[in-house]
Amino acid sequence: MRRFILLIFSILILNFTACDQQPAPKPVALFDYILPQASYVIKVNKPKAILAQNPVIVDAYLSFSDKSFLSKSGFKTPYLINILQNNSKIKGFVAVGTIQNIDSLFNGKSMVYEQDTIYSTLYKKNNFYATVLNGTGFISNQKLFIENCIRDQKSFGALVKNPVFKKGLASLDNNAALNIVVLTERLKSDLYFNSSLKIKWRDTGTWQFLDLVETDKQIASGISLNKDSIGVLNDIFESVKPVAQDFSHLEPFALDEAITFSFDDFEQFVNNLNRHKIYAPQQAVEGKKMLSGLKALAFFKENANRAVILKLSDLSDITIDEYEKIKSINSYEIYKFPYNKLIDSYFSNILPAVSANFFTIIDEHLLITSSQSYLEKVLNDIQNHATLSQSKTYQSLKSEIPDNYHLVLFNNKLKIRDKKYMKVQTFKVESGTVFTNLALKSFVADKGQALVEQVLSYDLSELPKTDPQLVFNHKTKSYNIIYQDDKSRLNLVNLKGKTLWQTDLKGDIIGKIHQVDLLRNHKLQYTFVTPHYWYVIDRLGRKVEKFPKYFLQKITQGISVFDYEHNRKYRFGITQSNKFKLFDNQAQKVKGFKVKTEADIAQPPQHFRIGNKDFIQMTDTDGKLYLLNRRGQKRIKVSQTFETTRNRWGVFNRKFVNIDDKDRLIAIDLSGKIKTGKVDLAEHILSEIKHGTLAAVAGNKLLIDKKIIDLDLGTYNRPHIYKTGNKIIIFIANTDNNKIYAFDKTGKPLKNFPIIGQKILDFKSGKQGRYLLVYDSAHNLIVYKF
């Protein structure tokens, strides 16, 4: 009996010991668990790798809660994350690896599916699911995916049996923070693999094997392999070596994407393309000699515009006298390209179509575009230093990629979680292997650099009746251009050059168009006057109720808009010869306000506030100055008249200041005391006084407050003063050299100016940037952003 008790005791002890000392789970052959639906597979080698701010694949596909839950799940590194797509939208993920205590992680909540247990939990308002199959843990954000894993257990490990795939796995660096495998045959177009290149992704390699060595550097490098012995990309570049080249000094900073090919033997490259029917060039056309010595080609697009740059080793076969010269611009010559099908005949099966109509020569390059206006825009960008080469982001990105490559895909507008990136992927074929690099750079590094990029060149068929203006679109939170055309229609155009609407008007607009929030609901309208009508138009081009308001007596100056307390309780001033009337938001005349000058009012009356006092300022054609209060009564009595028809009054150092037609500075203090003095400039001074700043120009001298700046020789328009944030910018145009200069309030030139332009039209600034609207020498509308 005693022996029996001891035996039972020994068995119990052994059982308890076995429970306390369970064998560790066997190491998992991770790549056996690549799921049939996966487009990307990420192998996490370092515990905190997916928590890093790391947009290469990871941040685009895993939410913050996804990454946080996987981090706390207890997965032992390394573990695998399968990314599954559905019509280019992410459907979910399945993480696979060694995991302990899965029951406690999911708080014991479970169900049975085909004899296996599925656990579930709610974490940061997101559902997560898990199961354990043969000792291996599976976690997903979709229950269906866990069910699929249970059903598809027999298919695990099929892919790793392929010897080429095994070769790719062997190339991965297990010490890298992350390994990324891209399965291009299953891939749907997405953030990373989205390009105008017509070569299919699977033809760049069936699989890409990439290492992300450091999470703080968005650079993944590796190889691209084909399940067949020879892939298309290998074939296209067989016996063709890459050529060092850099087109960034010719490519606009604002471009959307660019695709570059390089080859030391163009004829061999064409022969290689001919091996593949879907990529083969079309029948050769006239003009083939222009491609003689072609070493590299860059396609780029910007909105609807497309262009090609050809790098030639020899320009001797191009006799420039044979081509029709269109015009000269910024020391460049624009020519008519006579072979508009030449580029497409060779490259339309691998690149988007480009109708080659215009070209210019820059060093050893031919720059070819479909439209003359876009070619002029690119040349302006080159002249204005608004090219990729000037971008700090691009400079940093370029330093991370090889100098020589056969193919490069560049994306300038990648957006992940409201953050903007530049992305580049390069391909180089060497000894039958395709080497590839994928790199990203955040635009944060360019903050404050203020590159001046031309966002629009708009060809006006006829000069408009009014100077175009920039207006804010409260719906899109962007800017539009508004103007009255030669047929008296009001036009609204967006910054892509698309006319949004046109509205017929009765008569020509007088003065400026103002934006107001008439209903005080943050929806903006446009208000202005014609000789007999006061209009208020909404953002869709419709006339607001009660408008237009008809006036029998002719309106003689542009409408004045006063917002005394900045509360949108507007007063609208209508000038009729020597009468000035005020109206409220309901188009009702303001009672008690009645102003009549001795002669006709010379300019639209203005509102100023000095301290806590409001002033309505106006002058008549006899030179008399009126400084009135809100009720139209004299606030300051001015005892003399002034010859001031050229310049307008403004407030400077708490005084009313102007420069008269005899080039004298006039200052009137709040007591009505008048002082005059000589301005240290040449004759015929043009001035503007705004935002507490005085700017004046005569000859090639610019005065900003008390500082005189020497300008380039030329003829200058009136300076324009604008406020952006807490900064003041002074713009001035030289009509002789077609350049616009910019200075801050201290007289310091703004970086990346001067830029191309002949007349300054308007300036607006907001969260999206600063926008400058100008005419060029051909009266094209140009919009710059900086």
Residue pairs with C-beta under 8 A, 6 or more apart in sequence:
25 98
25 100
25 135
26 135
27 98
28 96
28 97
28 98
28 135
28 136
29 157
29 160
30 43
30 78
30 79
30 80
30 96
30 97
31 41
31 43
31 80
31 159
31 160
31 169
32 156
32 157
32 160
33 80
33 82
33 96
33 136
33 138
33 156
33 157
34 41
34 80
34 82
34 159
34 160
34 181
34 183
35 82
35 84
35 94
35 145
35 148
35 149
35 152
36 152
36 155
37 82
37 84
37 148
37 186
38 82
38 83
38 84
38 94
38 183
38 186
39 83
39 84
39 85
39 182
39 183
39 186
39 187
39 188
40 57
40 61
40 82
40 83
40 180
40 181
40 182
40 183
40 187
41 80
41 81
41 82
41 83
41 180
41 181
41 183
42 50
42 57
42 58
42 80
42 81
42 83
42 178
42 179
42 180
42 181
43 78
43 79
43 80
43 81
43 172
43 178
43 179
43 180
43 181
44 50
44 75
44 77
44 78
44 79
44 80
44 81
44 178
45 77
45 78
45 174
45 175
45 176
45 177
45 178
45 179
46 77
46 177
46 178
46 215
47 71
47 77
48 71
48 215
49 177
49 178
49 212
49 215
50 58
50 62
50 67
50 70
50 71
50 81
50 178
51 67
51 68
51 71
52 177
52 215
52 216
53 59
53 215
54 178
54 212
54 215
54 218
55 218
55 416
55 417
55 419
55 421
55 440
56 178
56 180
56 212
56 218
56 219
56 220
56 438
56 440
57 83
57 180
57 192
58 67
58 178
59 416
59 417
60 90
60 190
60 191
60 192
60 416
61 83
61 90
61 93
62 70
62 81
62 93
63 126
65 123
65 124
65 125
65 126
66 93
66 126
66 141
68 123
68 124
69 123
69 124
69 126
69 128
69 139
70 81
70 95
70 139
72 105
73 95
73 99
73 105
73 139
74 99
74 100
74 101
74 102
74 105
75 95
75 97
75 98
75 99
75 137
75 139
76 97
76 98
76 99
76 100
77 97
78 97
78 174
79 95
79 96
79 97
79 98
79 99
80 95
80 96
80 97
81 93
81 94
81 95
81 96
82 93
82 94
82 95
82 96
83 90
83 93
84 90
84 91
84 92
84 93
84 94
84 145
85 91
85 186
85 187
85 188
85 190
86 188
87 188
88 188
88 189
88 190
91 142
92 140
92 141
92 142
92 145
93 140
93 141
93 145
94 138
94 139
94 140
94 145
94 146
94 149
95 138
95 139
95 140
96 136
96 137
96 138
97 136
97 137
98 135
98 136
98 137
99 105
99 130
99 132
99 137
99 139
102 119
102 130
102 132
102 137
103 110
103 119
105 119
105 121
105 130
106 119
106 120
106 121
106 128
106 130
107 121
108 119
109 119
109 120
109 121
110 117
110 118
110 119
110 120
111 117
111 118
111 120
112 118
113 131
113 146
113 147
113 150
114 150
114 151
116 131
116 132
116 133
116 150
117 131
117 132
118 129
118 130
118 131
118 143
118 146
118 147
118 150
119 129
119 130
119 131
120 127
120 128
120 129
120 130
120 143
121 127
121 128
122 128
126 141
127 141
127 143
128 139
128 140
128 141
129 139
129 140
129 141
129 142
129 143
129 145
129 146
130 137
130 138
130 139
130 140
130 146
131 137
131 138
131 146
131 149
131 150
132 138
133 149
133 150
133 153
134 153
138 146
138 149
140 146
140 149
159 165
160 166
160 169
162 227
164 206
164 207
164 225
164 226
164 227
165 207
165 225
165 227
167 225
168 181
168 207
168 209
168 223
168 225
169 181
169 209
171 209
171 222
171 223
172 179
172 209
172 211
172 222
173 179
173 211
173 213
175 213
176 211
176 212
176 213
177 212
177 213
177 214
177 215
178 211
178 212
178 215
178 220
179 209
179 210
179 211
179 212
180 208
180 209
180 210
180 211
180 212
180 220
180 222
181 207
181 208
181 209
181 210
182 193
182 207
182 208
182 210
183 206
183 207
184 193
184 201
184 202
184 204
184 205
184 206
184 207
184 208
185 202
185 206
187 193
187 201
187 202
191 414
191 416
192 423
192 425
192 438
193 201
194 411
195 257
195 259
195 409
195 411
196 257
196 259
196 299
196 301
196 351
196 352
197 259
197 350
197 351
197 407
197 409
198 279
198 349
198 350
198 351
198 352
199 232
199 233
199 236
199 279
199 350
203 231
203 232
203 233
204 224
204 231
204 232
204 233
204 407
204 427
204 434
204 436
205 223
205 224
205 225
205 226
205 231
205 233
205 434
205 436
206 225
206 226
206 227
206 228
206 231
207 224
207 225
207 227
208 222
208 223
208 224
208 225
208 436
209 222
209 223
209 224
209 225
210 220
210 221
210 222
210 436
210 438
211 220
211 221
211 222
212 219
212 220
213 219
217 400
218 421
218 439
218 440
218 441
218 442
219 400
219 437
219 438
219 439
219 440
220 437
220 438
220 439
221 435
221 436
221 437
221 438
222 435
222 436
223 433
223 434
223 435
223 436
224 231
224 233
224 427
224 434
224 435
224 436
225 231
225 433
225 434
226 232
226 234
230 432
231 434
232 276
232 279
233 406
233 407
233 427
233 429
233 434
234 429
234 432
234 433
234 434
235 272
235 275
235 276
236 269
236 272
236 273
236 276
236 279
236 429
237 263
237 269
237 272
237 406
237 429
238 272
238 429
239 265
239 268
239 272
240 263
240 264
240 265
240 268
240 269
240 272
240 406
241 263
241 264
241 265
241 404
242 262
242 263
242 264
242 404
242 405
242 406
242 428
243 262
243 263
243 264
243 295
243 296
243 311
243 404
244 262
244 403
244 404
245 260
245 262
245 295
245 296
245 311
246 389
246 398
247 258
247 260
247 296
247 298
247 309
247 311
247 365
248 387
248 388
248 389
248 394
248 398
249 382
249 387
249 388
249 389
250 298
250 309
250 362
250 365
250 367
250 378
250 382
250 387
251 258
251 298
251 300
251 309
251 387
251 388
252 300
252 302
252 377
252 378
252 381
252 386
252 387
252 388
252 453
252 454
253 381
253 386
253 387
253 388
253 390
253 391
253 451
253 453
254 302
254 381
254 386
254 412
254 453
254 454
254 455
254 785
255 300
255 301
255 302
255 388
255 412
256 300
256 301
256 302
256 303
256 411
256 412
256 413
257 300
257 301
257 409
257 410
257 411
257 412
257 413
258 298
258 299
258 300
258 408
258 410
258 412
259 298
259 299
259 300
259 351
259 407
259 408
259 409
259 410
260 296
260 297
260 298
260 299
260 407
260 408
260 410
261 269
261 296
261 297
261 406
261 407
262 295
262 296
262 297
262 404
262 405
262 406
263 269
263 295
263 296
263 406
264 295
266 291
266 293
266 294
266 295
270 281
270 346
273 279
273 280
273 281
273 349
273 350
274 280
274 281
278 349
279 349
279 350
280 349
281 345
281 346
281 347
281 349
282 344
282 345
282 346
282 348
282 349
283 345
284 345
285 339
285 341
285 342
285 345
286 339
286 342
287 338
287 339
287 342
288 342
289 317
289 318
290 310
290 317
290 318
290 339
290 342
290 366
291 310
291 342
291 346
292 312
292 314
292 317
293 312
293 313
293 314
293 315
293 317
294 310
294 311
294 312
294 313
295 311
295 312
295 313
296 310
296 311
297 308
297 309
297 310
297 311
297 347
298 308
298 309
298 311
299 306
299 307
299 308
299 347
299 351
299 352
299 354
300 306
300 307
300 309
301 307
301 352
302 374
303 496
304 496
305 369
305 370
305 371
305 374
305 377
306 352
306 353
306 354
306 355
306 369
306 370
307 354
307 367
307 368
307 369
307 370
307 374
307 375
307 378
308 343
308 354
308 356
308 367
308 368
308 369
309 365
309 366
309 367
309 368
310 365
310 366
310 368
311 364
311 365
312 318
312 364
312 365
312 366
313 364
315 361
315 364
318 361
318 366
320 333
320 335
320 361
323 335
323 336
323 337
323 338
324 335
324 336
324 338
325 333
325 334
325 335
325 336
326 334
326 335
326 336
326 358
326 372
327 333
327 334
327 778
328 334
329 376
329 379
329 380
330 379
330 380
330 382
330 383
330 738
330 756
332 360
332 362
332 379
333 360
333 361
334 358
334 359
334 360
334 372
334 375
334 376
334 379
335 358
335 359
335 360
336 357
336 358
337 356
337 357
337 358
337 359
337 368
339 356
340 355
340 356
340 357
341 356
342 356
343 354
343 356
343 368
344 353
344 354
344 355
344 356
347 354
354 368
354 370
355 370
356 368
356 369
356 370
357 369
357 370
357 371
357 372
358 368
358 369
358 370
358 371
358 372
358 375
359 366
359 367
359 368
359 369
359 375
360 366
360 367
360 375
360 379
361 367
362 382
367 375
367 378
369 375
369 378
373 457
373 458
373 459
373 780
374 457
376 457
376 776
376 780
377 454
377 457
377 782
380 386
380 454
380 457
380 755
380 756
380 776
380 782
381 387
381 453
381 454
383 755
383 756
384 452
384 454
384 752
384 755
384 756
384 784
385 451
385 452
385 752
386 451
386 452
386 453
386 454
386 752
388 394
388 412
389 395
390 451
390 752
391 446
391 449
391 451
392 445
392 446
392 449
393 422
393 441
393 442
393 443
393 445
393 446
394 422
394 441
396 441
396 445
397 422
397 424
397 439
397 440
397 441
400 437
400 439
400 441
401 408
401 424
401 426
401 437
401 439
402 426
402 428
402 437
404 428
405 426
405 427
405 428
406 427
406 428
406 429
407 426
407 427
408 424
408 425
408 426
408 427
409 424
409 425
409 426
410 422
410 423
410 424
411 422
411 423
411 424
412 422
413 420
414 420
414 421
414 422
414 423
414 440
415 421
419 442
419 443
419 444
420 442
420 443
421 440
421 441
421 442
421 443
422 440
422 441
422 443
423 438
423 439
423 440
424 437
424 438
424 439
425 436
425 437
425 438
425 439
426 436
426 437
427 434
427 435
427 436
428 434
428 435
428 436
429 435
449 751
450 750
450 751
450 752
450 786
451 752
451 786
452 752
452 753
452 755
452 784
452 785
452 786
453 784
453 785
453 786
454 782
454 783
454 784
454 785
455 495
455 771
455 783
455 784
455 785
456 495
456 496
456 497
456 781
456 782
456 783
457 776
457 780
457 781
457 782
458 481
458 493
458 497
458 780
458 781
458 782
458 783
459 780
460 779
460 780
460 781
462 485
462 486
463 486
463 779
464 483
464 484
464 485
464 486
464 491
465 483
465 484
465 485
465 486
465 488
465 508
465 509
466 483
466 484
466 508
466 509
466 513
467 483
467 761
467 762
468 481
468 482
468 483
468 761
468 762
468 773
468 781
469 481
469 482
469 483
469 512
469 513
469 761
469 762
469 773
470 479
470 480
470 481
470 482
470 761
470 762
470 763
470 764
470 771
470 773
470 783
471 479
471 480
471 481
471 482
471 492
471 513
471 515
471 524
471 526
471 764
472 478
472 479
472 480
472 515
472 524
472 764
472 766
473 479
473 480
473 494
473 524
473 539
474 522
474 523
474 524
474 539
475 539
476 494
477 767
477 768
478 494
478 495
478 768
479 495
479 764
479 766
479 768
479 771
480 492
480 493
480 494
480 495
480 500
481 491
481 492
481 493
481 494
481 495
481 773
481 781
481 783
482 490
482 491
482 492
482 493
482 513
482 526
483 490
483 491
483 493
484 490
484 491
484 505
484 508
484 509
485 491
485 502
488 504
488 505
488 506
488 507
488 508
489 502
489 503
489 504
489 505
490 502
490 503
490 504
490 505
490 509
490 526
490 537
490 541
491 499
491 501
491 502
492 499
492 500
492 501
492 502
492 541
493 499
493 500
494 500
495 771
495 783
500 541
501 540
501 541
502 541
503 537
503 541
503 542
503 543
505 530
505 533
505 535
506 530
506 532
506 533
506 548
507 530
507 531
507 532
507 533
508 530
508 531
509 528
509 529
509 530
510 528
510 529
510 530
510 531
510 555
510 556
510 557
510 558
510 559
511 528
511 529
511 557
511 558
511 559
511 604
512 528
512 558
512 559
512 604
513 526
513 527
513 528
514 526
514 527
514 528
514 559
514 561
515 524
515 525
515 526
515 527
516 524
516 525
516 527
516 536
516 561
516 568
516 570
517 523
517 524
517 525
517 568
518 525
518 527
518 536
518 544
518 570
518 585
520 568
523 538
523 539
524 539
525 536
525 537
525 538
525 539
525 544
526 535
526 536
526 537
526 538
527 534
527 535
527 536
527 537
527 559
527 561
527 572
528 534
528 535
528 558
528 559
529 535
529 555
529 558
529 559
529 574
530 555
531 554
531 555
532 550
532 551
532 552
532 554
532 555
533 548
533 549
533 550
533 551
533 555
534 547
534 548
534 549
534 551
534 555
534 559
534 572
534 574
534 583
534 587
535 543
535 547
535 548
536 543
536 544
536 546
536 547
536 548
537 543
537 544
537 547
538 544
546 586
546 587
547 587
549 587
551 574
551 576
553 576
553 577
553 579
554 576
554 577
555 574
555 575
555 576
556 575
556 576
556 577
556 600
556 601
557 575
557 601
557 603
557 604
557 605
558 575
558 604
559 572
559 573
559 574
559 604
560 572
560 573
560 575
560 604
560 605
560 606
560 607
561 570
561 571
561 572
561 573
562 570
562 571
562 572
562 573
562 582
562 607
562 616
563 569
563 570
563 571
564 571
564 607
564 609
564 614
564 630
569 584
569 585
570 584
570 585
571 582
571 583
571 584
571 590
572 582
572 583
572 584
572 587
573 580
573 581
573 582
573 583
573 604
573 605
574 580
574 581
574 582
574 583
575 601
575 604
575 605
577 600
577 601
578 596
578 597
578 598
578 599
578 600
578 601
578 620
579 595
579 596
579 597
580 595
580 596
580 597
580 601
580 605
580 618
580 632
581 589
581 590
581 593
581 594
581 595
582 589
582 590
582 593
582 632
583 589
583 590
584 590
592 631
592 632
593 630
593 631
593 632
594 632
595 616
595 618
595 626
595 628
595 632
597 618
597 620
597 624
597 626
598 620
598 622
598 624
599 620
599 621
599 622
599 624
600 620
600 621
601 618
601 619
601 620
601 621
602 618
602 619
602 620
602 621
602 645
603 618
603 619
603 648
605 616
605 617
605 618
606 616
606 617
606 618
606 648
606 649
607 614
607 615
607 616
607 617
608 614
608 615
608 617
608 650
608 651
608 656
609 615
610 651
610 654
610 670
611 654
613 629
613 635
613 670
614 629
614 630
615 627
615 628
615 629
615 635
615 636
615 656
616 626
616 627
616 628
616 629
616 630
616 632
617 625
617 626
617 627
617 628
617 649
617 656
618 625
618 626
618 628
619 625
619 626
619 642
619 644
619 649
620 626
621 645
622 641
623 641
623 642
623 643
623 644
623 645
624 638
624 641
625 638
625 641
625 642
625 649
625 656
625 668
626 634
626 638
627 634
627 635
627 636
627 638
627 656
627 668
628 634
628 635
629 635
636 656
636 668
636 670
636 671
636 672
637 672
638 668
638 672
638 674
639 672
639 674
640 674
642 658
642 660
642 666
643 660
643 661
643 662
644 658
644 659
644 660
644 661
644 666
645 661
646 661
646 684
646 685
646 686
647 658
647 659
647 660
647 685
647 686
647 687
647 688
648 658
648 688
648 689
649 656
649 657
649 658
649 689
650 656
650 657
650 658
650 688
650 689
650 690
650 694
651 657
651 689
651 692
652 667
652 689
652 692
652 693
652 694
653 667
653 692
654 669
654 670
655 667
655 668
655 669
655 670
656 667
656 668
657 665
657 666
657 667
657 668
657 689
657 694
658 665
658 666
658 687
658 689
659 665
659 666
659 679
659 685
659 687
659 696
660 666
663 678
663 679
663 681
663 683
663 684
663 685
663 698
664 676
664 677
664 678
664 679
665 676
665 677
665 678
665 679
666 674
666 675
666 676
667 674
667 675
667 676
667 677
668 674
668 675
669 675
679 685
679 696
679 703
680 703
680 708
681 696
681 697
681 698
681 699
681 701
681 703
681 708
682 698
682 699
682 701
683 698
684 698
685 696
685 697
685 698
686 696
686 697
686 698
686 716
686 717
686 718
686 719
687 694
687 695
687 696
687 697
687 718
687 719
688 694
688 695
688 696
688 718
688 719
688 720
688 721
689 695
689 721
690 721
690 722
690 723
691 721
691 722
691 723
691 728
693 704
693 705
693 721
693 728
693 730
693 745
694 703
694 704
694 705
695 702
695 703
695 704
695 719
695 721
695 730
695 732
696 702
696 703
696 719
697 703
697 711
697 716
697 718
697 719
697 732
700 710
700 711
700 712
700 713
700 714
700 716
701 708
701 709
701 710
701 711
702 708
702 709
702 711
702 716
702 719
702 730
702 732
702 743
702 747
703 709
704 730
704 743
704 745
704 746
704 747
705 745
707 746
707 747
709 743
709 747
711 732
711 734
711 741
712 734
712 737
712 739
713 736
714 734
714 735
714 736
714 737
715 734
715 735
715 736
716 732
716 733
716 734
716 735
717 732
717 733
717 735
717 759
717 760
718 732
719 730
719 731
719 732
720 730
720 731
720 732
720 760
720 763
721 728
721 729
721 730
722 728
722 729
722 731
722 763
722 765
723 729
724 763
724 765
724 770
725 765
727 744
727 745
728 744
728 745
729 742
729 743
729 744
729 750
729 763
730 742
730 743
730 744
730 745
731 740
731 741
731 742
731 760
731 763
731 772
732 740
732 741
732 743
732 760
733 739
733 740
733 741
733 757
733 758
733 759
733 760
733 774
734 740
734 741
734 754
735 758
735 759
738 756
738 757
738 758
738 776
738 777
739 754
739 755
739 756
739 757
740 753
740 754
740 755
740 756
740 757
740 760
740 772
740 774
741 749
741 753
741 754
742 749
742 750
742 753
742 754
743 749
743 750
744 750
752 786
755 784
756 776
756 782
757 774
757 775
757 776
757 782
757 784
758 774
758 775
758 776
758 777
759 774
759 775
760 772
760 773
760 774
761 773
761 774
761 775
761 781
762 772
762 773
763 770
763 771
763 772
763 773
764 770
764 771
765 771
769 785
769 786
770 785
770 786
771 783
771 784
771 785
772 783
772 784
772 785
772 786
773 781
773 782
773 783
774 781
774 782
774 784
775 781
775 782
776 782
